[in-house]
Amino acid sequence: MEIKPETVSRENLCGFVKFCGLSDDTILRCSTYFLFELFVRARCHSMPGDPAKIIAEIRLLEGYGRQTGTKEAALFDELPLRGFWHKHYLTDNSLAKNLQLALGGPKLKRLRGLIEEQRKPGATHLLPEGVPDIAWAITALYPKRAERGELTGEWIVYAKHEGKNYYLSLGNHREGDEVVFARISQTCSDEFHFIASLQDDGVQHP
């Protein structure tokens, strides 16, 4: 099957995210590249990140969205992204990652404790009737993390300028900060000139 190239204008991108729930004022503060990232993820399902979940986080940051259970927005504290902000959004693998963290990280230290709680005194093995209780205890960890606002995912990278948020690009834990910084420098600097002040020394300027 031949794949035909498609030309997409900023007007098309703006129409898409407006349909998804972003206000006109918010859209004006989104880089064209960021809008394109959202658009592509709606068309190419093999790419990680559901635009609806990303937009839900932006709506929350802008003050007209509902709580999502993810971590609070935070500043990057190390160069080259120091001075930029990030907000977590959930992806398809976020459930597994958050359960792993709730169970004590890669070594799953807390899981051993849950198993021991279900093992009957004197038994050398876990009895089958204890398995459902362990499964319930594990799955209950996810909503508890959400209630505490501790869910982690990938990043929406943005900057603050004159009291408003400017949404620049998506990022993830697997690519280096240098890659994210280079992408922002190459795709956003012409649209938002204040970014240059961030790139000078990595410090957010008013």
C-alpha positions in Angstrom: 0.0 0.0 0.0 1.4 3.3 -1.1 1.7 6.0 1.7 0.9 9.4 0.3 2.5 12.4 1.9 0.2 14.8 3.6 0.7 18.5 4.2 -0.5 19.8 7.5 -0.7 23.5 8.3 -0.6 25.1 11.7 -4.2 26.0 11.2 -5.0 22.3 10.8 -3.1 21.5 13.9 -4.8 24.2 15.9 -8.2 23.0 14.7 -7.3 19.5 15.9 -6.3 20.4 19.5 -9.2 22.8 19.8 -11.5 19.9 18.9 -9.7 17.9 21.6 -10.5 20.5 24.3 -7.8 23.2 24.4 -8.8 26.9 24.5 -7.7 29.4 21.9 -5.5 31.2 24.4 -3.7 28.0 25.3 -3.2 27.0 21.7 -1.5 30.3 21.0 1.1 29.3 23.6 1.8 25.9 22.0 4.8 25.5 19.6 4.0 24.3 16.2 6.2 21.3 16.8 4.3 20.4 20.0 1.0 20.6 18.1 2.5 18.4 15.4 3.6 15.8 18.1 0.0 15.6 19.3 -1.4 15.4 15.8 1.0 12.6 14.8 0.1 10.5 17.8 -3.5 10.7 16.9 -2.8 9.4 13.4 0.0 6.9 14.2 -1.0 4.7 17.1 2.4 3.0 17.3 3.8 6.2 18.8 3.6 6.4 22.6 1.3 8.9 24.1 -2.4 9.4 23.8 -3.2 13.0 22.8 -6.3 13.0 25.0 -4.2 12.2 28.1 -1.6 14.8 27.2 -4.3 17.4 26.6 -5.9 16.5 29.9 -2.7 17.5 31.7 -2.4 20.8 29.8 -6.0 21.6 30.8 -5.1 20.9 34.4 -2.1 23.2 34.2 -4.3 25.9 32.6 -6.9 25.7 35.3 -9.8 24.3 33.4 -9.2 20.5 33.7 -9.8 17.8 36.3 -7.2 16.1 38.5 -5.5 13.2 36.8 -3.5 11.7 39.7 -0.1 12.5 38.2 2.7 14.3 39.9 2.7 18.0 40.3 4.5 20.0 37.7 8.2 20.6 38.6 11.3 22.5 37.4 14.1 20.6 35.9 17.0 21.2 38.3 20.0 20.1 36.1 21.4 21.5 32.9 20.7 21.6 30.0 17.0 21.7 30.9 17.3 23.6 34.1 14.8 26.5 34.0 12.3 24.5 32.0 9.3 22.8 33.5 7.8 19.4 33.1 4.4 17.7 33.8 3.9 14.0 33.7 1.3 12.4 31.5 0.2 8.8 31.4 1.1 6.3 28.7 0.1 2.7 27.9 3.0 1.4 30.1 2.3 3.7 33.0 0.2 1.2 34.9 3.1 -1.3 35.0 5.7 1.3 35.9 3.6 2.8 38.7 2.9 -0.6 40.2 6.6 -1.4 40.1 7.4 1.8 41.9 4.6 1.2 44.5 6.1 -2.3 45.1 9.5 -0.9 45.9 11.2 -0.4 42.5 12.8 -3.0 40.2 13.5 -5.4 43.1 9.9 -5.4 44.2 10.7 -5.3 47.9 7.2 -4.6 49.0 5.8 -7.6 47.0 7.7 -10.0 49.3 6.0 -8.4 52.3 2.5 -8.8 50.7 3.3 -12.5 50.0 4.4 -13.1 53.5 1.2 -11.5 54.9 -0.8 -14.2 53.0 1.4 -17.1 54.0 -0.1 -19.1 56.8 2.0 -19.8 59.9 4.1 -22.9 59.5 3.5 -23.2 55.8 6.5 -23.4 53.5 4.6 -22.3 50.4 1.9 -19.9 49.6 -1.4 -21.6 49.4 -3.6 -21.0 46.3 -6.4 -19.3 48.3 -4.0 -16.5 49.2 -3.3 -15.5 45.6 -6.5 -13.5 45.0 -5.8 -11.4 48.1 -2.3 -10.6 46.9 -3.6 -9.7 43.5 -6.2 -7.4 45.0 -3.5 -5.7 47.3 -1.3 -5.1 44.3 -3.9 -3.6 42.0 -5.1 -1.4 44.9 -1.7 0.3 45.0 -2.4 2.2 41.7 -5.5 4.1 42.8 -3.8 4.9 46.1 -0.9 6.4 44.2 -3.4 8.4 42.1 -5.1 9.7 45.2 -1.8 11.0 46.5 -0.9 12.6 43.2 2.1 10.3 42.7 1.5 8.7 39.3 4.5 9.0 37.0 4.7 8.9 33.2 6.4 10.7 30.4 6.9 14.5 30.1 5.2 17.6 28.7 8.1 20.1 28.6 7.2 23.7 28.8 8.5 27.1 29.9 6.9 29.9 32.0 7.0 33.5 30.7 5.2 36.5 32.1 3.0 34.3 34.2 1.9 32.0 31.4 2.9 28.5 30.3 4.4 27.9 26.8 4.2 24.3 25.7 7.3 23.2 23.7 7.8 19.5 23.3 7.2 16.0 24.7 10.0 14.2 26.4 10.6 10.8 27.9 12.9 9.1 30.4 14.7 7.1 27.8 16.1 9.9 25.7 18.8 12.1 27.2 18.1 15.7 28.4 20.5 16.9 25.7 18.2 15.4 23.0 15.2 17.2 24.4 17.0 20.5 24.8 18.4 20.3 21.3 14.9 19.6 19.9 13.4 22.6 21.8 16.3 24.8 20.6 15.8 23.8 17.0 12.0 23.9 16.8 10.8 26.5 19.3 13.3 29.4 19.5 12.0 31.3 16.5 8.4 31.2 17.8 9.2 32.0 21.4 12.2 34.3 21.5 12.4 34.4 25.3 13.6 30.8 25.2 17.1 32.1 24.3 17.3 33.6 27.8 16.8 30.1 29.2 19.5 28.7 26.9 22.1 31.2 27.9 22.5 29.8 31.4 19.6 27.4 32.1 17.9 29.7 34.5 14.3 30.9 34.2 14.1 34.6 33.6 11.0 36.6 34.3 
